[in-house]
Structures are given as structure tokens and as C-alpha cells.
Amino acid sequence: MWVLSHEPSEGQYREGRHHRVIAAGRGLNVSSNIRVLTGHPATARPLVGRFLPWIALVGIWFLWGSTYIGIRYAVRTIPPYLMGGSRYCIAGGLLLLIVAVRYRGLQGVTLRQVLSAGIAGSAMLLGGNGLVSVGEQHLQSGVAALLVATVPLVMTVETAVVRGRGLPARSVGAIALGSAGVVMLVGAPGTAVNYMAAGAVFLGAFFWATGSVYLTVAELPRNPLITTGLEMGIGGALMLLVGLATGELGSLHLAAVTQASVLGWLWLIGPGALLGFSAYTYALKTLPTSTVATYAYINPVVAVVLGTLMGDQSLSLGVLLGGTAVVSAVAVTLIHPRPRRIEVVPEEAVAEIA
């Protein structure tokens, strides 16, 4: 899963005429003029271009949903922090190299921005992904994905605390439903879950959410590719240091590393990181953010399905009920009700309406 702070892309718009706004059902006559931007592109997109954003979105659903089974296979014979650290150092280095070649270097990136990206990478990768990788040594991939899916719920609470605001009833209900889902995932009768592993994954979700909230207030490079490359590079380097400090190098036996672990590691670097993030960036530029955000509750479903098909996940009653509760809670959190309809009328017609 990726949570980024990004600048909106520059679309092709033309300025519309001056309008006044009448709020439907409220009887409000807004006297000030506003300038309306209408989203008519200068040229019509070809048919292939119309489908590419949706292909990218479906790619995100599958690619990021598959990373959990990739981690599960990789950590079977590769220590978790060495596995994750090498994965992110390689992926981050390649991403920064691509950006440097395409944008002719990394000019304009300040030390403060690098430090901010490093802080986010430490929280999200060292704390978040690192603990998830540790937990998946003893936890089924689908259960891990469902626990990580609580990130938007944790972010809702943390954001409310940071802003000093209370939570609306909708958010409170979603958090309560999600909490009940977590309890069912790890404690339902017939569900054999390693509680230490589940706790590590849930703590990892907390770190990931904290890093994501930090990204919303941190000073970062304008190019999200640079931000992500720095996060992966710095976070990956710290993961390698933790792996070395905890003696993982002594438990790494190259002759014992299985082909499945190598393939899982390679999948996490290529499709999981580079291709997945490229699809995510493209989707954000071409689709509404709320549409792209659907990955947060579709990815866990993909992870459970893939885990079941590949023999890593057993579908117990606790997993089905708890997973449904968690996914529903995340959907309630991310899907906002539509605002009241706003009618935009030409200025010359305002007098007649008023």
C-alpha cells in the first residue's frame, strides 16, 4: 500500500464566463462572481487513452494486492529486514535514476525535503513494512492484508487528534465496525492466529498510518516520484541497518534460499513497487482521487483470494466475517456522501432568480 502527498496535475482547461452560484434548496444568492473552469480538453483523447486509466487502476488492485503473498514467500527463507531493505534500496535507486534521467537531475530538492522524506520512509517502511514482513513469517498473507487495511481508520483518528477536532458519527461507526472486524480476525473460534505476529502487523499499520499523516504536513519535493524514491531509498537503507544490527545476516544462508523466495522478492521490486507505483501515479493524474482510493479496500480482497488460490490462506468463519467488517469499515471511511447539488447559472439570469 502507498499513501502519498502529491500535487494535482495540470489539466487542459479553458476559462468559462463569469457565473453566480445559487445553492439549491437554500435560497442563497451569492453576489460575488466566480470564475468557472470547464474541463473540455483541447483535443479528444483516443479510445485507447480513455481505457488506460482504468487499466492502471485494475493493475493497482492486483499488483498491490499481490504484494502480501509476495512478502509471505520472500520471508520464508530471507530474513525480513534484509529482504525489505534490499527491495526498497533497489526499487528506490532505480526510481531516482529514472527521474534523474527524465527530468535531468534532481535540481530544486532541498535538504529539508530530503529529511522529511526520510522521516516518512522511516515510519512507513522501517516501522510499517518492516513489521508487516516480520509478522508474515508466522501469519497468513490474507489476514495480514486485512489487518493492514485498517490504515485509513487509524489515519482518521490521528488526523482528528492532530487537528484537534472531534470525529463525526460516520467515522466513529466505521472505526467501531473495523475494530470488531479485527477482533473477529484474530480471536474468532476456529481461527488459529499467532497473536504476536498479528500484533506486529497491526503495529506496522499504525506506523504506516503515522507516516502517511506526516506526509500531509511535511515539506516535500514537488515531484511525487522524487519523494517516493527518497522514501524507499532512505527507509530501505535503515531496514538494512536494522537487519544487520539484529543479526539477520548470520541467519541468511544463500544456499537455503528457495526459488519461491527469490521470485517473491523480485515480484516485490518490479511489479509490486516500480510498476505498481507507476500505475498509481498515472491513475491519480487521470481519475478522481476517490476512485483511485478504492485500492484500500479492494487490495485486501485480492490478497485473500490470491492467498487462498496459492494455498497460503484458509477461509475460516473468522476471516470471512472479520474481513467483511474491516473492508466495509474502510469503504465507509473513504466513500463520502455526495454534497448538495449546486446549480450554476449565467450572470444575466440571476436577477430573474433573485
N, C-alpha and C positions, 0 to 999 in steps of 0.2 A: 504494500500500500504506500501512495505518495501523497503528501499534503504540502502544497507549495504556495508561496506568495508570488503572484505574477501580475504583470501589467497587462491591461486589456490591449488587444491588437488593434491596429488602425484599420478600420473597415473603409469601404468605399461608400461615402455618404454624400448627399448634397443637402444644402441648407434649404429648408422649406420656408414658406412665408410666415409672417408673424401671426400667431394664434392667441386666443384666450382660452382658458380652460374652465369648463363648467363641471363641477363634481356631481355626478349623477346621484339623485336622491338626497342631496344635502342642501340644495338651493344656494350654493356658494357662487358668487360672481367674483372671480379672481381678476382684478382690474389690471394687474401688471402683465405686460406682454412677455411671452416666452418664445424662444426660437426652437422650432421642432426640426429634428434631424430625421430624415426619412431614409430607410435602408434600401435604396434602389442602387444596385451595383451598376457601374458604368457599362459593363458587358455581362451578358448572361453566362452563367457557368455551364460548361459542357456537362453532359449526362454523367460521365464518369466522376467529375468533380462533385456532383451532388451526392453520390453514394460513398465517396471516400471518407467523409467524416463519420458516417455510421459504421463503415468497415473498421475504422480506427477505434470506435467505441466498443464494438464487439471484440476487437482484439484486446483491448484493455481488460474486459471482463474475463476473457480466457487466460491471457498471459499472466495477469496479476493474481488470478485465482489459482493458477498452477504453481506459483512460487512456493506455496506451502508444502506441496508434495515434493517439489524440488529440494527444499531445505531438509525435509524428512529423510530423503535418500542420501543427501550430501553428508549429513552429520552422523550417519551410521558408521562411517569409517574415517571421517575427517573431523578433528576437534572443532567445536562450534565457532570460537572466536577466530581461529586461524582460517577457517572456511569463509566466514563472513568478511573478515578483514581483507583477505586476498581478493575476494569477489568485488568488494566495493573499491579497493585501490585500483584494480584493473579497469572496472567499468568507469569510475570517476576520471582516471587518467585518459582513457580513450575519449570520453565525452569532452573534456577540456581541450584535448588535441584537436578534435573536430571543430570545436568553437574557435580555437585559435587560428586554424586554417581558414575557416569560412569567414570569420569576422576580422581576420588579420590581427590577431593578438587579443590580449585581454586589457586593452587600454581603458582607463577610467575606473578600474576596480581599486578601491581604497583598502587600507589595512583594516579599518573598522568593519568594512563589509566582509572581509575575509574572516575576521574574528567572529562576526555574527553568524556566518555560515558554519564556522567551526563549532560554535556553541549548539546550533541546531543539529548539526551532524552528530555531535557527542550524545545529545539526548535521544535522537531518533534512531541512530544506527548502533552506537555503542550500548546505550541503555535499552532502546526499543528492540531492534532486530537482533542484537546480541542475546538478550534474554529469551526472545522467541526461539532462537536457534538452540539455546541451552535446553529450553523446555521441550522442544520437539524431539530430543533424544529419547524421551520417555512418554510422549504424548502423540496421539493420532493427529494427522495433519488437519482433518476437518474440524476437530474440536479446537485446535489451536487457532484456526481461521475464524471460528465463531467467537472465540474469546477476544481476538484482536478486533473483531467487528464492533466492539464496544467503544472504540476510539472516539467516534463522533459524540457519544453520550458523555464521555469523560471531558471532551473538549467543551461541551455545553456548560458543564459545571465550572470548569476552570475559567472560561471566558466570563461567566457571571461573577465569579469571585474577583477577577482582575478588574472588571468594570464597576464593581460594587453595586450590582443590580440583582434583583430577585429573579427567580425562574418562573416563567409563565406556567399555567396549569398543564398545557400541552407537553412541555418539556419534562415536568415533574412526572406526568403519567408515563412518558416514554422511558425515563430513567428507571422508574419502578418496574415497568414491564421488562426492560433489559436486565435489571438486577435479578428478577425472578428467573429469567432465562439462563443466566449464568449459574444460579443455584441448581437449576434442573440439569444443566450440562455436567456439572461436577459432582452432584450429590443425589441424583435420582436413583431409585432402586434398579439394580441390574446394570448400572453404569460403572465400569471399572476404570477409574481415572487416578493417575498419580497426582496427588494434591500438591506436592512440591513443584512438579513440572507445570501444573495448571497455574499455580501462584506465580511462577517465574514468567509465564506468558502474559498473565494479566498485568503484572508489574511492568513488563515490557510495553504493553498497550498504554499504560499510564505515562511512561517516559516518551513514547511516540506522540501522544496527545499533547504533552507539555511542550515538546519541541515544536509541534505544529502551531500551538497558540503563540509561542515565542516568535515564530516567523511572521505573524501578523503585525508585530510592533517593531521588529528588528530592521536596521538599516542594511539593505541587501543590494547586490548588483541588479541593474535594471533587466538584464537578460536572465531569464529563469534557468537557461541551460548552464550558465556560469555558476549560478547559485547551487544547482543540483550537483554539478561536477565538484565544486568545493566541498559540499556536504559529504559526498561519497568519498572523496579523497581523504579529507581530514578524519571523518568518522571511521573509515576503513583502517587508516594508519593507527588510530587509537585502539581499535579492536585487535590489531596485530600485536600491539604492545601489551594489552591485557592478556592475550593468549600466551605470549612469551613469559609474562610475569607469573602466570598461574601454572606454568609447566606443561602447557599443551604440546609444545614441540617434542617433549620426551615421550608423549603418548601417540605421536604421529609416526606411523610405520608405513612408508610408501609402498612396500610390498604387499601390505594388507589392505590398501585402498582398493575398493571394488570398482568395477566399471560403472555400476549404477551410481555410486557416489560421484565419480568423475563427470558422468553425464548430467547429474543433478546440479553440480557446481557450474558446469558450462552453460546449462539452461538458465541458471540464475544470472549469469553475467550477460549473455546475449539477449535471448527473447525476454527474460524477466526484467532486466534493467535497461539496456540500451534500446531495444525495440519497443518495449512497453512504455518507457518514458517518451520516446519519440511519438508514439501514437497518442499518448496523453496530452502532450504539448499541442499537437495538431488538432485534437478534438476540442481542447479548450479554446482555440482560436476560431473554430468553425461551428461549434454547437453551444447552446446555452449551458452555463455552469451547472444549473440544477440537473440538466440531462446527463452531463459527464459525471456528476456526483453519484449517479446510480451504481457506480462500481463498488461503492462502500457496502451495499447490501446484496449485490449480485455475486461479487467475488467469493464470499463465504459459501454460497450455494454451489458455485463451481468447484470450490475446494473440496466440499463434502462429496460431490458427485465423482470427481476425479479420484479422490481417496478411496471411495467405495469400489469403483471400477478397477483400480490398480491394487486392490487387496489390502490397503492400509487402514481403511475406515470401516467400522462396523456400525450399522444403523440401529442403535438401541432406541427405546422409547424416550430416554432422557435426551439423546442427541436430537431426535426429531422435534420433541416439544420445546426443549431449550433453544435449539437453533431457530425454530419458527418465532419464538418470543423475541430473541435478540435481533433477528433480521427485521421483524415488524417494528421493533422499537427504533432501530436505526432509520427505517423508512419514514416513520412518523417524524423523526427529528429533522430529516433532510428535505422532506416534501412539505413545502409551506402552502397554506391555502392561498388561492388567488386573491389579490386585492380587489377592492370595489372597482367597478367599471368606470373609466374616465372617458368622457366624451370630449373630443377636440373639435371645435367649430371655428370657421373663419371669423375674423375680427368684425367684419361688416354685419354678421348675423347676431352678434352679442346683444346689440341694442334691442332686437326683437325678442330674444330670450329673456333679457333682463326686464 
